[in-house]
Structure formats: C-alpha cells, structure tokens
Amino acid sequence: MKTSNPKRLLALSLTVLACLSSAYAQDWPQYLGPDRNSSSPQKNILRAWPENGPEVLWTVEVGLGNGGPIARDSKVYFLDRDDAVGDKMRCFDLNTGEELWTYAYDAPGTVRFPGTRSVPAIDGNYVYSCGHNGDLYCIDVNTYKPVWNTNIWTGFGGGEIPRWAIAQCPLVYEDLVILASQTPEAGVVAYDKLSGELKWTTPSLGREGYVSPAMVKIGDEKTW
C-alpha cells in the first residue's frame, strides 16, 4: 500500500478474530507463524471476509520494502529501514498502534528493490532480526538494547552485497539462532541465542540465495 510521500502503511486488521470472545489471539512470533509453516492453530477464525473487508483498527507509517511484522504478548515488532541511514527495530502496541520503543543502527546502502526485506523472530525476552546488510541483532525487549550482534555476510568472506541484499528471517531453535549466510566460507550458520557465540557452520552451499531456514521432521529425527 503506497502513500504520496512515498511510504508504506502497516495496517493491522483484526476482524478475523471477532468470534474469539475475550480470548487472546494466537501469537505470530516468527516468519510463517508459530510453527513456521504459514498456518495458525487458532480456532473459530472467520472463513470469509465481511463484504467491505476486514476492519482496519490502526495504521502506522513505515518505509518501503517487503518485510513483515511479528506479534506476541499484545506487541508488534517490525524491522523497518531507511536505505540512507540503516535499520530500525520498532515495537508497537497491538491494540492501539502506539509506538512503544525503537532501536536503530547504521547500515546504509541501496540495492534493487530497496527497503526492509525480512521478518524478525521473538523468543523469551529477545527479538532477533537480520537486516539488509547481513547485520544480525539480538535485542532485549525489556531494555530495548542489543545484547549481541554480528554480521552473517562479512563474517564469512562475503564481498559485495548481493543484488537484492540479504533477505534472511532468523530461525530460533532450542538454544540456537540459525541462518543461511550463503557466503564463500559458510552455507548455514548457528549462534548461541543468548551469547551470540558461533556454534557451528556448514560448508558453502554455492552462490548466495534468498532463503530462510526451517526445521523439518524426517522419520523420528528433526533436521533443518
């Protein structure tokens, strides 16, 4: 959705939850939802929109891009971006759209299709995001400050930023944060989610890709 400035509007439509009485809506804590499969276990949701569409409860202005929000505990988290400046983690009240806090860091640069391009993940008291330039941040949602950060691109021999920049949605699994760096020195990388310590890497998987890891169960074992 574009406005004249030009910016986007982040619109939250909650009519889909209208028949849930006073129950809380299902959290959406990461890319593709609770189980990272683009499905919600929530019951009694609407099967069709009202004639005039879902009711828009609030909107906020955000930058250009293709990223998306997550929601947990009545808060919405969104990694916004200004290509001339850098990335900005923004937190909104789910019910009112009030901006509760922000944390920004320098990460300038412009590529084809500018702006934000990933979805954060939240686990415990920490929200994880990977920005346009490969900056991976763990931010404490209570202090609004980073606990640790690293770069999944330059840290493994990445050179010039790829044509469409780094498009990664972090996967939090047990005690790890996992991403596919797709660099000359590493294909998939895993960090300790609390300390940021590098725990393991795989060999390079070839040219850079625009992928986000997922866990799958094959037989009795889980693998990424």
Backbone bond lengths (Angstrom), bond angles and torsions (degrees), N, CA, C in turn:
res aa  C-N    CA-C-N  psi(-1)  N-CA   C-N-CA  omega(-1)  CA-C   N-CA-C  phi
1 M - - - 1.466 - - 1.519 108.38 -
2 K 1.321 118.37 125.91 1.459 121.48 -175.86 1.522 110.50 -112.37
3 T 1.318 114.08 148.40 1.452 120.99 173.31 1.510 107.88 -118.01
4 S 1.321 117.67 177.91 1.454 120.77 -170.17 1.518 114.05 -74.40
5 N 1.350 121.51 -8.26 1.451 119.37 -169.97 1.542 120.03 -84.18
6 P 1.354 130.78 -18.29 1.470 125.72 -18.35 1.523 110.42 -91.27
7 K 1.273 118.75 133.16 1.457 124.65 175.59 1.513 108.41 -133.46
8 R 1.348 115.58 174.24 1.455 119.39 174.32 1.512 108.72 -107.23
9 L 1.320 115.24 160.86 1.449 120.73 171.56 1.513 108.39 -113.05
10 L 1.338 115.36 130.50 1.445 120.85 174.21 1.517 106.52 -91.21
11 A 1.322 117.19 107.85 1.463 121.80 -174.85 1.516 109.52 -107.97
12 L 1.315 115.63 130.95 1.453 120.80 178.58 1.511 108.90 -106.52
13 S 1.331 116.93 118.47 1.453 121.83 -178.59 1.518 108.84 -112.92
14 L 1.305 117.22 114.65 1.449 120.95 -173.04 1.520 113.59 -113.77
15 T 1.328 117.87 13.50 1.459 119.34 176.38 1.511 111.12 -58.15
16 V 1.346 116.71 -29.34 1.452 121.04 -179.72 1.518 111.98 -58.41
17 L 1.330 117.02 -18.50 1.454 120.91 -177.93 1.524 112.34 -100.93
18 A 1.312 117.98 10.53 1.456 121.65 -168.98 1.519 113.76 -62.24
19 C 1.329 118.36 -29.95 1.455 119.95 -175.68 1.527 112.73 -96.85
20 L 1.333 116.41 20.35 1.455 119.08 -178.99 1.525 112.50 -93.41
21 S 1.341 117.99 8.54 1.470 124.41 -175.55 1.518 108.60 50.68
22 S 1.337 118.08 -126.36 1.459 120.15 -175.48 1.521 112.61 -96.87
23 A 1.326 117.46 6.09 1.462 120.09 -178.03 1.522 110.59 -70.59
24 Y 1.340 115.73 149.64 1.450 120.14 177.90 1.521 110.29 -74.44
25 A 1.322 115.52 146.30 1.457 120.17 176.47 1.528 109.46 -70.14
26 Q 1.319 115.54 155.16 1.461 121.29 176.98 1.526 109.82 -65.17
27 D 1.332 116.39 132.72 1.452 119.78 175.25 1.523 110.16 -63.93
28 W 1.313 115.42 152.72 1.472 122.47 177.06 1.527 105.65 -127.76
29 P 1.354 117.74 78.97 1.458 120.95 -164.29 1.515 116.75 -86.58
30 Q 1.326 118.02 -2.28 1.455 119.80 -177.32 1.526 110.08 -159.51
31 Y 1.315 115.21 176.42 1.462 122.90 175.66 1.535 109.76 -54.08
32 L 1.324 115.99 128.19 1.463 124.08 179.01 1.524 114.57 68.83
33 G 1.329 117.67 12.62 1.451 119.05 169.34 1.513 116.67 97.99
34 P 1.338 116.95 -173.60 1.467 122.21 -172.34 1.521 113.46 -54.49
35 D 1.320 117.89 -39.98 1.459 121.61 -178.00 1.522 112.52 -108.34
36 R 1.323 116.06 12.84 1.476 122.49 177.22 1.533 111.55 57.23
37 N 1.328 116.04 36.04 1.467 120.41 -178.65 1.523 112.49 -130.46
38 S 1.346 116.51 17.63 1.459 122.27 177.50 1.527 112.51 63.54
39 S 1.344 116.63 26.90 1.465 121.19 179.71 1.519 109.78 -132.45
40 S 1.324 115.42 151.77 1.462 121.32 176.38 1.522 109.66 -117.09
41 P 1.333 117.94 136.42 1.464 120.82 176.08 1.520 113.04 -81.01
42 Q 1.341 116.52 1.35 1.458 119.84 -177.84 1.526 112.12 -62.01
43 K 1.323 116.31 141.70 1.460 122.10 -179.07 1.529 110.86 -101.06
44 N 1.327 115.89 159.39 1.470 123.30 172.44 1.527 114.22 63.39
45 I 1.320 116.88 31.24 1.461 118.57 175.58 1.525 109.06 -85.34
46 L 1.312 116.05 161.00 1.463 120.46 -178.50 1.525 111.06 -66.78
47 R 1.320 115.91 143.32 1.455 121.58 177.85 1.522 112.15 -97.20
48 A 1.330 116.85 -10.85 1.457 121.37 178.09 1.521 108.66 -149.07
49 W 1.335 117.30 148.88 1.452 121.23 178.41 1.525 109.87 -75.52
50 P 1.337 117.61 152.65 1.470 119.64 169.18 1.528 110.44 -59.84
51 E 1.318 116.75 162.81 1.467 121.38 -175.72 1.515 112.29 -54.76
52 N 1.324 117.29 -38.77 1.466 121.46 -178.27 1.526 112.55 -93.42
53 G 1.327 116.92 11.94 1.453 120.17 179.77 1.519 111.70 87.08
54 P 1.323 117.62 171.46 1.464 121.01 179.32 1.517 111.37 -67.30
55 E 1.292 116.41 147.09 1.467 121.18 179.42 1.523 109.77 -71.13
56 V 1.313 116.84 129.39 1.460 122.23 175.75 1.520 108.08 -87.78
57 L 1.319 116.59 116.09 1.460 120.57 -176.07 1.520 112.22 -85.28
58 W 1.330 117.10 -34.03 1.465 120.07 176.37 1.522 109.45 -163.52
59 T 1.307 116.14 160.46 1.460 122.40 174.70 1.520 108.85 -136.72
60 V 1.322 116.50 152.74 1.466 121.88 172.10 1.518 108.20 -134.82
61 E 1.294 116.50 153.47 1.458 121.36 -179.82 1.514 109.93 -84.95
62 V 1.325 116.43 130.67 1.461 121.71 176.16 1.518 108.65 -133.57
63 G 1.343 115.99 172.07 1.448 120.23 -178.20 1.513 112.71 -78.36
64 L 1.325 115.06 176.52 1.461 121.55 176.78 1.527 110.71 -65.85
65 G 1.323 116.97 160.26 1.448 119.96 173.80 1.507 113.30 142.69
66 N 1.325 115.05 -170.73 1.454 122.30 -176.33 1.527 112.46 -129.15
67 G 1.314 117.86 16.63 1.455 121.47 179.05 1.515 111.35 -77.53
68 G 1.331 115.84 176.64 1.456 120.44 -179.52 1.512 111.96 -144.64
69 P 1.341 116.75 165.80 1.461 121.40 -177.60 1.526 112.14 -92.78
70 I 1.327 115.56 165.18 1.451 123.49 166.86 1.520 107.74 -124.37
71 A 1.332 116.94 164.31 1.464 120.52 -178.08 1.513 109.94 -142.17
72 R 1.345 115.37 137.07 1.454 121.31 173.35 1.509 109.46 -159.18
73 D 1.340 116.31 140.67 1.463 122.15 176.22 1.529 111.91 52.72
74 S 1.338 116.13 44.80 1.466 122.45 176.51 1.521 113.72 64.28
75 K 1.318 116.64 25.74 1.459 121.62 175.37 1.525 109.49 -130.37
76 V 1.320 116.01 148.07 1.457 123.49 178.61 1.529 108.40 -116.08
77 Y 1.331 116.22 133.86 1.463 121.94 179.81 1.527 108.79 -118.63
78 F 1.332 115.45 137.19 1.459 120.26 -175.10 1.520 108.93 -147.10
79 L 1.343 117.50 127.87 1.459 121.19 176.20 1.519 108.38 -89.77
80 D 1.312 116.20 103.08 1.452 123.01 -179.37 1.529 109.22 -90.56
81 R 1.339 115.50 169.50 1.465 118.63 -177.94 1.516 112.38 -152.15
82 D 1.340 114.94 140.84 1.455 124.25 167.74 1.521 106.08 -122.33
83 D 1.324 118.36 111.49 1.459 121.02 -173.45 1.524 113.17 -59.33
84 A 1.321 117.58 -25.83 1.453 120.16 -179.78 1.525 112.27 -78.64
85 V 1.333 116.53 -16.12 1.467 120.34 -173.99 1.528 111.60 -122.52
86 G 1.320 116.78 -60.85 1.451 119.21 -177.19 1.511 112.57 160.69
87 D 1.339 116.03 -155.39 1.455 122.96 -176.78 1.525 110.72 -101.85
88 K 1.331 115.54 155.26 1.463 120.32 -179.20 1.527 109.20 -144.90
89 M 1.337 116.50 118.65 1.451 120.97 171.97 1.532 108.02 -82.23
90 R 1.340 115.29 126.08 1.462 120.46 -177.98 1.522 109.36 -122.07
91 C 1.317 116.00 139.58 1.459 122.30 179.77 1.523 109.22 -121.76
92 F 1.352 116.72 129.04 1.457 122.81 -177.43 1.527 110.43 -122.16
93 D 1.314 114.84 152.56 1.459 120.67 170.68 1.522 108.16 -72.38
94 L 1.336 116.81 126.27 1.460 121.15 -176.17 1.520 112.25 -63.26
95 N 1.310 117.95 -31.43 1.459 121.60 -174.07 1.517 113.48 -85.60
96 T 1.338 117.13 -30.89 1.465 119.89 -173.33 1.521 114.41 -117.81
97 G 1.339 117.75 -19.83 1.459 120.60 -174.69 1.505 113.65 83.49
98 E 1.341 117.61 1.08 1.468 120.11 178.30 1.529 110.04 -62.12
99 E 1.331 116.43 133.52 1.461 119.53 176.99 1.521 108.57 -79.07
100 L 1.337 116.37 119.92 1.455 122.01 -173.72 1.521 112.05 -90.19
101 W 1.326 117.10 -38.17 1.458 120.48 177.41 1.523 109.85 -165.20
102 T 1.337 114.70 164.20 1.468 121.04 175.72 1.522 108.65 -141.67
103 Y 1.309 115.20 154.60 1.465 120.62 169.20 1.526 106.78 -138.84
104 A 1.326 116.84 124.32 1.459 122.03 -176.70 1.524 110.62 -121.12
105 Y 1.346 115.63 151.55 1.462 120.45 175.63 1.532 108.72 -144.30
106 D 1.326 115.45 155.07 1.461 121.61 -178.35 1.523 110.30 -70.80
107 A 1.323 116.97 128.26 1.466 122.42 175.49 1.521 108.70 -163.14
108 P 1.355 117.62 60.25 1.461 120.21 -174.93 1.516 112.23 -71.27
109 G 1.324 115.19 162.56 1.461 121.04 177.04 1.515 110.32 142.62
110 T 1.314 115.59 146.32 1.458 121.23 -178.60 1.524 109.65 -128.41
111 V 1.310 116.17 136.29 1.459 122.43 175.30 1.517 107.88 -131.89
112 R 1.319 115.69 -179.15 1.453 119.61 175.78 1.524 109.05 -62.72
113 F 1.309 117.08 141.27 1.462 122.85 -174.20 1.528 109.80 56.64
114 P 1.328 117.57 75.20 1.458 122.12 -172.91 1.523 112.77 -70.70
115 G 1.338 114.33 165.92 1.455 120.62 172.28 1.519 114.27 103.64
116 T 1.322 114.98 -171.15 1.453 121.57 -178.34 1.519 111.06 -67.50
117 R 1.352 116.87 151.96 1.459 119.03 -174.15 1.524 113.06 -151.97
118 S 1.317 118.81 21.48 1.458 119.56 -179.69 1.523 110.63 -144.35
119 V 1.327 114.90 171.74 1.462 123.02 179.83 1.525 107.82 -120.26
120 P 1.326 119.22 129.34 1.465 120.39 178.75 1.530 111.71 -69.35
121 A 1.334 115.46 178.65 1.464 122.36 172.70 1.525 107.31 -138.79
122 I 1.318 116.84 141.98 1.462 120.14 179.66 1.514 109.12 -120.84
123 D 1.339 114.97 138.64 1.456 122.07 -179.26 1.524 107.68 -148.96
124 G 1.329 116.64 122.71 1.455 119.02 -177.22 1.517 110.60 60.72
125 N 1.329 116.37 -129.20 1.462 121.79 -179.00 1.528 113.10 -95.22
126 Y 1.330 116.72 15.93 1.458 118.97 -171.98 1.524 111.87 -129.55
127 V 1.331 114.85 139.42 1.451 120.83 174.54 1.529 107.56 -112.93
128 Y 1.333 115.81 133.74 1.460 122.62 -175.24 1.526 109.16 -113.94
129 S 1.334 115.75 138.42 1.461 119.23 178.77 1.513 109.83 -146.96
130 C 1.333 115.03 152.45 1.463 121.26 175.43 1.520 107.64 -125.57
131 G 1.305 116.05 120.48 1.452 120.84 -173.02 1.512 114.64 -91.45
132 H 1.296 114.64 -179.43 1.464 127.73 -178.12 1.525 112.90 -46.80
133 N 1.344 118.22 -40.84 1.459 123.01 -175.50 1.527 113.19 -97.76
134 G 1.337 117.43 6.52 1.456 120.55 -179.56 1.506 114.61 93.23
135 D 1.331 117.39 10.56 1.461 120.66 179.83 1.523 110.19 -76.35
136 L 1.328 116.11 114.77 1.461 122.55 177.87 1.520 108.31 -97.20
137 Y 1.337 116.31 121.99 1.462 121.55 -177.93 1.522 110.79 -122.30
138 C 1.325 115.02 139.82 1.460 123.50 168.17 1.524 106.56 -111.72
139 I 1.332 116.82 116.13 1.460 121.71 -175.57 1.518 109.46 -117.25
140 D 1.317 116.59 132.88 1.459 122.84 177.63 1.527 108.70 -75.74
141 V 1.328 117.84 123.59 1.459 120.35 -175.58 1.516 112.20 -77.91
142 N 1.328 117.85 -6.73 1.455 121.01 177.42 1.521 112.46 -96.35
143 T 1.334 116.91 -35.82 1.465 120.39 179.45 1.518 112.36 -98.14
144 Y 1.360 116.86 -16.38 1.469 123.51 -178.41 1.523 111.59 65.84
145 K 1.313 117.18 23.35 1.458 122.76 -179.26 1.525 110.42 -119.76
146 P 1.346 116.56 152.25 1.465 118.56 178.21 1.526 111.38 -71.38
147 V 1.322 115.61 140.03 1.460 122.04 174.17 1.523 109.34 -89.87
148 W 1.317 116.29 -41.32 1.460 121.87 174.11 1.517 108.73 -158.15
149 N 1.316 115.26 161.44 1.467 120.55 174.78 1.520 109.92 -154.33
150 T 1.309 115.78 155.13 1.455 122.47 178.09 1.517 107.78 -154.12
151 N 1.314 117.60 -180.00 1.463 120.45 178.15 1.517 108.97 -125.76
152 I 1.336 116.83 120.22 1.463 120.95 -175.00 1.518 112.43 -80.62
153 W 1.320 117.58 -5.94 1.465 121.39 -179.72 1.528 110.81 -101.43
154 T 1.317 117.29 -62.08 1.462 120.40 -178.43 1.524 111.70 -67.99
155 G 1.335 117.08 -25.30 1.460 120.17 -178.91 1.511 114.27 -69.93
156 F 1.337 117.25 -12.09 1.461 120.27 -177.68 1.528 111.47 -132.13
157 G 1.325 115.39 37.80 1.461 120.08 172.45 1.504 115.66 81.51
158 G 1.327 117.48 13.55 1.453 119.56 176.54 1.518 110.86 -67.57
159 G 1.293 117.62 138.39 1.461 121.76 -179.57 1.512 111.14 -99.37
160 E 1.317 115.83 -119.05 1.455 120.51 178.33 1.529 110.03 -62.37
161 I 1.332 116.12 139.20 1.459 120.55 179.53 1.536 109.14 -58.92
162 P 1.329 118.79 134.85 1.470 121.20 -179.14 1.521 112.95 -56.37
163 R 1.315 115.82 164.60 1.464 122.66 -173.77 1.524 112.10 -52.48
164 W 1.332 116.85 -41.70 1.462 120.43 -178.93 1.526 111.92 -109.33
165 A 1.343 115.15 24.25 1.465 122.47 178.09 1.524 111.16 64.17
166 I 1.314 116.45 -163.35 1.465 122.21 -177.35 1.525 108.08 -95.71
167 A 1.314 116.80 117.27 1.465 121.37 -179.20 1.526 107.87 -116.19
168 Q 1.321 116.36 90.15 1.456 122.66 -173.57 1.522 110.71 -132.50
169 C 1.323 116.61 133.77 1.460 122.31 173.25 1.521 107.54 -112.46
170 P 1.333 118.74 112.38 1.463 120.70 -174.06 1.529 112.43 -60.52
171 L 1.341 115.03 144.70 1.453 122.89 173.18 1.520 108.01 -108.98
172 V 1.331 117.78 122.13 1.461 122.12 174.28 1.523 107.11 -100.15
173 Y 1.333 115.67 120.30 1.459 120.99 -177.97 1.523 108.62 -136.97
174 E 1.339 115.78 117.94 1.459 121.91 -175.89 1.524 109.21 52.49
175 D 1.331 119.17 -117.64 1.467 119.54 -176.94 1.520 112.84 -100.18
176 L 1.336 117.06 17.43 1.463 120.92 -174.06 1.519 112.92 -120.17
177 V 1.336 115.00 153.72 1.466 123.19 163.76 1.520 105.98 -114.14
178 I 1.331 116.59 123.85 1.457 121.81 -171.63 1.527 110.02 -119.52
179 L 1.339 116.28 134.23 1.462 122.04 176.61 1.521 109.35 -141.91
180 A 1.308 115.80 158.42 1.469 120.90 176.19 1.516 108.13 -101.30
181 S 1.328 116.72 95.88 1.464 120.24 -175.59 1.529 111.54 -69.25
182 Q 1.352 117.23 -32.49 1.465 121.89 176.86 1.518 112.30 54.99
183 T 1.328 115.52 46.56 1.461 122.03 -179.84 1.535 109.78 -107.43
184 P 1.344 117.67 172.51 1.465 119.35 177.53 1.525 114.01 -60.53
185 E 1.337 117.65 -25.00 1.462 120.74 -174.30 1.528 113.71 -105.54
186 A 1.317 118.55 -8.91 1.464 120.40 -177.78 1.515 110.16 -158.74
187 G 1.323 116.37 141.29 1.461 120.48 175.34 1.513 111.00 -93.38
188 V 1.341 116.74 -61.96 1.459 123.13 176.58 1.522 107.91 -117.59
189 V 1.332 116.52 140.76 1.466 121.35 -178.76 1.520 109.56 -128.65
190 A 1.337 116.17 148.09 1.464 121.41 -179.75 1.521 109.67 -132.71
191 Y 1.329 115.76 134.75 1.457 122.73 179.85 1.522 109.98 -120.49
192 D 1.336 115.71 150.13 1.452 119.59 169.69 1.524 107.98 -62.40
193 K 1.325 117.72 126.29 1.459 119.99 -171.49 1.522 113.51 -68.57
194 L 1.325 117.93 -21.28 1.464 120.26 -178.63 1.521 113.36 -96.19
195 S 1.330 116.97 -34.71 1.464 119.89 -175.42 1.522 113.89 -105.09
196 G 1.336 117.28 -21.16 1.453 120.28 -175.19 1.515 113.76 82.64
197 E 1.340 117.75 3.98 1.459 120.90 178.91 1.533 109.86 -65.13
198 L 1.328 116.35 133.81 1.454 120.79 176.90 1.523 108.70 -70.10
199 K 1.341 117.05 122.76 1.458 121.51 -175.82 1.522 112.21 -99.60
200 W 1.337 117.90 -40.58 1.453 119.74 176.45 1.526 110.28 -163.25
201 T 1.327 113.72 161.70 1.467 121.20 174.50 1.526 108.25 -137.92
202 T 1.318 116.12 161.05 1.463 121.01 170.01 1.518 108.39 -107.10
203 P 1.307 118.25 164.88 1.469 119.84 172.30 1.526 110.13 -61.16
204 S 1.302 115.26 162.77 1.459 120.57 177.60 1.517 110.48 -57.47
205 L 1.314 115.58 142.73 1.456 121.59 178.84 1.524 112.54 -103.15
206 G 1.327 115.83 12.04 1.456 118.94 179.22 1.512 111.61 107.45
207 R 1.307 115.63 -151.71 1.460 120.17 -177.65 1.522 110.91 -63.77
208 E 1.336 114.45 156.08 1.458 119.11 -178.60 1.523 111.44 -59.10
209 G 1.311 115.40 148.21 1.461 120.65 178.82 1.514 109.81 -134.54
210 Y 1.282 115.97 169.86 1.461 121.58 -178.01 1.526 106.63 -115.14
211 V 1.319 114.68 79.30 1.456 121.06 -171.56 1.521 109.91 -132.99
212 S 1.335 115.53 156.37 1.455 121.98 175.14 1.521 108.15 -127.54
213 P 1.326 118.02 127.33 1.465 120.79 -175.56 1.526 112.12 -63.01
214 A 1.334 115.49 156.80 1.458 122.50 173.97 1.514 108.22 -146.51
215 M 1.322 116.66 152.35 1.451 121.96 176.16 1.525 108.69 -93.72
216 V 1.317 116.72 137.54 1.451 121.49 176.56 1.525 108.75 -131.20
217 K 1.310 116.37 152.88 1.460 121.05 177.98 1.512 109.07 -105.43
218 I 1.313 116.00 122.08 1.452 123.08 178.50 1.525 107.36 -118.22
219 G 1.314 116.54 110.06 1.454 119.21 -172.32 1.519 110.44 66.88
220 D 1.310 116.20 -122.73 1.463 120.86 179.38 1.524 112.26 -102.71
221 E 1.316 117.22 6.98 1.459 120.17 -175.86 1.519 111.20 -117.36
222 K 1.333 114.45 148.17 1.459 120.41 173.76 1.515 109.05 -101.63
223 T 1.320 115.71 141.45 1.446 120.81 178.16 1.508 108.63 -146.36
224 W 1.323 118.09 163.88 1.458 120.72 179.13 1.515 108.74 -100.86
